Amino acid sequence: MNSTLILNAKIVNEGAVVENDVLIRGQHIEKIGANLQSTPADTVLDAKGKFLLPGAIDDQVHFREPGLTHKATIHSESRAAVAGGVTSFMEMPNTKPPAFTRQLLEDKYSIAAKSSLGNYSFFMGASNDNLEEVLQVDIKQVCGLKIFMGSSTGNLLVDNPKTLEGFFSKFPSIIATHCEDEATINRNTELFRKKYGDALPAKMHPEIRNHEACYLSSSFAVNLAKKHGTYLHILHISTEKETHLFDNSIPLKDKKITAEACIHHLWFNDSDYDRLGMLIKWNPAVKTARDQEAILKAVLDDKIDVIATDHAPHTWEEKQNDYFNAPSGGPLVQHSMVAMLEFYKQGKISIETIVQKMSHNPAILFRIEKRGYIREGYYADLVLVDMDKPWKVEKQNILAKCGWSPFEGQTFNASIHSTWVSGHLAYQEGKLNDSKMGMRMTFAR
């Protein structure tokens, strides 16, 4: 088996930063300790002055394959992820066709096995009529069930109360939800359409998909989960009011109701619409500076458990349309870790907390086997970070297939030096290595 010895790294793991050496052999971390420099290894890397982090686990991405590959593919977006220090991802079911059956879900796993540079899992999709199919899913092999309890397309919106009761009362593992109240959004849309017509400015997006729409749906999901004892994970919290729905009085391993914050809700606020327009049109919408600050506070206070991206690329041309025709979503997975490390540089969050929210907590919440930590015997999913190597996001270094980023022009002070995926050096100093693919994640349930 190939071996790699990383020397003198500042290892960020389990709430501490300790300078140590790490020996990787094959797919796993074999040894962690001081003074391993005499240990024989095929490759030796001196990481003096650099931070070694467990690879980030992004619990919400949209890689668009199958059916929407003009926007992205599992191959292209997994490369962007790995270059950004994201070694594992969980992908959503709103592809074409949507992943509403076990066979369609396995088709996505087959694509990933051949083309994903990162480790992967895929959510099963819920519809108004596939409850029995969902209940046949092997929860040790699939990360969870995704329910769109907010505006979507086709059959992806689950709005039948009886069906929702069925999913929440019967599904034995994690239900991840997109929460926005459809009736509120539809009512607001008509009001603003009458006022502005097709010339609706992007900054009205948070007025249409407003605080009320988010809280109504999120609180409904929380009440439903409490009623049935469901494992509920609410994605992309975007309002201050929603943060009060969550408990920080118990350890994450004992929580049944959890929450996620996304990079765009932490980085942007409604003052950015005038500058970026449809490029920061997401669902749920980027809202006020007060909401932005409250979301970060909830992350620090452990009311919000996970930081992810909701990476959802569209083409540049699609994003140039008017409000009612420009799709919601944008590419973020290449820049999530460096964006959070920029917050660390600014004193807004500790590097230990970043690792907790982006690596440890997704592993705890989803019960991922042998990932998310730097531990002997665990898979070697590792990211080496140079904290003092500034670089600017430019078109030529954007790896998402869509070729643009809301961060374009932003200078980040930290850069990803190297990324190992299950022991394979998949990225180093700007170069990707596709000679080995990532692995399917499994879950201890």
Secondary structure, DSSP 8 states (H G I E B T S, - for coil): --EEEEEEEEEEETTEEEEEEEEEETTEEEEEES--TTS--SEEEE-TT-EEEE-EEEEEE---TTT-TTT--HHHHHHHHHHTTEEEEEE-S-SSS-S-SHHHHHHHHHHHHHH-SSEEEE-EE--TT-HHHHTTS-TTTS--EEEEESS-SGGGB---HHHHHHHHHH--SEEEEEE--HHHHHHHHHHHHHHHGGG--GGGHHHHS-HHHHHHHHHHHHHHHHHHT-EEEE-----HHHHTTS--SS-GGG-SEEEEEEHHHHH--GGGHHHHGGGG--SS----HHHHHHHHHHHHTTSS-EEE--B----HHHHTS-TTTS-S----TTTHHHHHHHHHHTTSS-HHHHHIIIIIHHHHHHTBTT-SS--TTSB--EEEEETT--EE--GGG--STT---TTTT-EES-EEEEEEETTEEEEETTEE--SS---B--B--
